[in-house]
Amino acid sequence: MSAIIILTLVCALTYTFEIVFGLAGTILMLPLLSFLYDAKTLVIYSVLPQILVAVIGLVRSPKKVDRQFMVGMLSFAGLGAIVGFALFYYLSASVFQVLLASAITAAGLFLVIAPHQAKFNPAGMRVMDTLAGTSQALFGISGPIAMTRLLATWRDKNTVRHYAFAFFLAMNGLRATEYVFHGTYTDEILWMMTVSGPFLAVTLWFSNQLHLHINERSFRQVVSWMILIGGLSLFYRD
C-alpha cells in the first residue's frame, strides 16, 4: 500500500508539470519511481495519467484544433508507432531501460542547450511526427519531440500546449487500445490505475489553472534540467 501512496503523490506532482507546460510528466516520474517498479510497468501505467492530462487540458481550454493539421501529424505518428510497438515487446527489460535513459537524456540535453531553436521544413516536420509516434509507443514519451516540432510551428504558448494535448490524447488512446488487444495490462498495473486514478483526476483538474499564473520561461528551464538529470539517473538504477 505504501508503494501505491508514493506512486500517487509522485504522479500528482510530475503530471502537474505536464498539464501546465505540456511535457515532462512521464520523464520526471520514471526515475523517481524506478526504485519501486520496473521501467516497463511504469511506461504502461503512464497511459492513464497522460490521458487524464490531455482530456482535462483540452476540456478546460477554449481553443480549437485544425483537423487537417492534426490528421497529417497523427498519420505519420501512427506509422512511427507501429515500429515503436514492435520494439516495445521485443526488447528485454535491461535494454529497454538503457534506451529509455538514453532517449530522455538526449531530449533533456537538447532542451537545455537549444530551447525552442529548432526550425523544420515540411519534410523535417514529418520526420519529427514519425519519431514522436515511435517514441510514444516505445517509451510512453513523446513530449520533447512533439513540443519541439510544435514550438517550431507556433509561437503562442497556449496554442502549442493545446495541440500537444490533442496529439497526446490520440497517441495514448492508440497505446491504451493496443495494450488491451495485446493483453499487456497486468493485475498490478490495473490496481495502480484504479487506486491512483481518482486522486490524479481531481489534482489535475485544479492544477490546470496554474499555467495562467506561472512564469513559463523560468519553469521550462527548470523542467529541462530535470529531464536531463532524470535521464542520467536512470543509467544508475538496478
LINZI-V142536 format. One record per backbone hydrogen bond with DSSP energy under -0.5 kcal/mol. CO is the residue of the C=O (numbers start at 0). NH is the residue of the N-H. E is the energy in kcal/mol with one decimal. If there is no record, write none. Layout:
CO:NH:E ; CO:NH:E
This chain:
0:4:-2.0 ; 1:5:-2.4 ; 2:6:-2.6 ; 3:7:-2.5 ; 4:8:-2.4 ; 5:9:-2.8 ; 6:10:-2.5 ; 7:11:-2.2 ; 8:12:-1.6 ; 9:13:-3.0 ; 10:14:-2.5 ; 11:15:-0.5 ; 12:16:-1.4 ; 13:17:-1.3 ; 14:18:-2.3 ; 15:19:-1.5 ; 16:20:-2.2 ; 17:21:-2.9 ; 23:27:-2.4 ; 24:28:-1.9 ; 25:29:-2.4 ; 26:30:-0.8 ; 27:31:-1.0 ; 28:32:-1.7 ; 29:33:-1.0 ; 32:35:-1.9 ; 32:36:-2.1 ; 37:41:-1.9 ; 38:42:-2.3 ; 39:43:-2.5 ; 40:44:-2.5 ; 41:45:-2.1 ; 43:46:-1.3 ; 44:47:-2.0 ; 44:48:-0.6 ; 45:49:-2.1 ; 46:50:-1.7 ; 47:51:-2.4 ; 48:52:-2.6 ; 49:53:-2.2 ; 50:54:-2.8 ; 51:55:-2.5 ; 52:56:-2.6 ; 53:57:-2.3 ; 54:58:-2.7 ; 55:59:-2.1 ; 57:60:-1.2 ; 64:66:-0.7 ; 65:69:-2.3 ; 66:70:-2.7 ; 67:71:-1.9 ; 68:72:-2.3 ; 69:73:-3.0 ; 70:74:-2.0 ; 71:75:-1.5 ; 72:76:-1.8 ; 73:77:-2.5 ; 74:78:-1.4 ; 75:79:-1.9 ; 76:80:-2.2 ; 77:81:-1.4 ; 78:82:-1.0 ; 79:83:-2.1 ; 80:84:-2.9 ; 81:85:-1.7 ; 82:86:-2.1 ; 83:87:-2.1 ; 84:88:-1.6 ; 85:89:-0.8 ; 86:90:-2.3 ; 91:95:-2.7 ; 92:96:-2.1 ; 93:97:-1.8 ; 94:98:-2.6 ; 95:99:-2.5 ; 96:100:-2.6 ; 97:101:-2.4 ; 98:102:-2.6 ; 99:103:-2.4 ; 100:104:-2.5 ; 101:105:-2.5 ; 102:106:-2.1 ; 103:107:-2.7 ; 104:108:-2.7 ; 105:109:-2.2 ; 106:110:-2.3 ; 107:111:-2.1 ; 108:112:-2.5 ; 109:113:-2.9 ; 113:116:-1.4 ; 120:124:-2.3 ; 121:125:-1.7 ; 122:126:-2.0 ; 123:127:-2.2 ; 124:128:-2.3 ; 125:129:-2.3 ; 126:130:-2.5 ; 127:131:-2.4 ; 128:132:-1.9 ; 129:133:-2.2 ; 130:134:-2.7 ; 131:135:-2.3 ; 132:136:-2.1 ; 133:137:-2.5 ; 134:138:-2.8 ; 134:139:-0.8 ; 134:140:-1.3 ; 135:139:-1.0 ; 141:145:-3.4 ; 142:146:-3.1 ; 143:147:-1.5 ; 144:148:-2.1 ; 145:149:-2.6 ; 146:150:-2.8 ; 147:151:-1.1 ; 149:152:-1.1 ; 149:153:-2.6 ; 155:159:-2.2 ; 156:160:-2.6 ; 157:161:-2.1 ; 158:162:-2.4 ; 159:163:-2.2 ; 160:164:-2.0 ; 161:165:-2.0 ; 162:166:-2.3 ; 163:167:-2.8 ; 164:168:-2.5 ; 165:169:-1.9 ; 166:170:-2.5 ; 167:171:-2.6 ; 168:172:-2.0 ; 169:173:-1.9 ; 170:174:-2.2 ; 171:175:-2.8 ; 172:176:-2.0 ; 173:177:-2.4 ; 174:178:-2.2 ; 175:179:-1.6 ; 176:180:-2.1 ; 177:181:-2.0 ; 178:182:-0.6 ; 178:183:-2.8 ; 178:184:-0.5 ; 179:182:-0.9 ; 185:189:-2.4 ; 186:190:-2.2 ; 187:191:-2.3 ; 188:192:-2.3 ; 189:193:-2.5 ; 190:194:-2.3 ; 191:195:-2.1 ; 192:196:-2.3 ; 193:197:-0.6 ; 194:198:-0.5 ; 195:199:-2.4 ; 196:200:-2.5 ; 197:201:-1.8 ; 198:202:-2.2 ; 199:203:-2.9 ; 200:204:-1.8 ; 201:205:-1.5 ; 202:206:-2.4 ; 203:207:-1.7 ; 205:208:-1.0 ; 206:209:-2.1 ; 207:210:-1.2 ; 208:211:-1.6 ; 209:212:-1.8 ; 209:213:-1.8 ; 213:215:-0.6 ; 214:218:-2.0 ; 215:219:-2.8 ; 216:220:-1.7 ; 217:221:-1.8 ; 218:222:-2.7 ; 219:223:-2.7 ; 220:224:-1.9 ; 221:225:-2.2 ; 222:226:-2.5 ; 223:227:-2.1 ; 224:228:-2.7 ; 225:229:-2.6 ; 226:230:-2.3 ; 227:231:-2.1 ; 228:232:-2.2 ; 229:233:-1.2 ; 230:234:-0.6 ; 231:234:-1.0 ; 232:235:-1.3 ; 233:236:-1.2
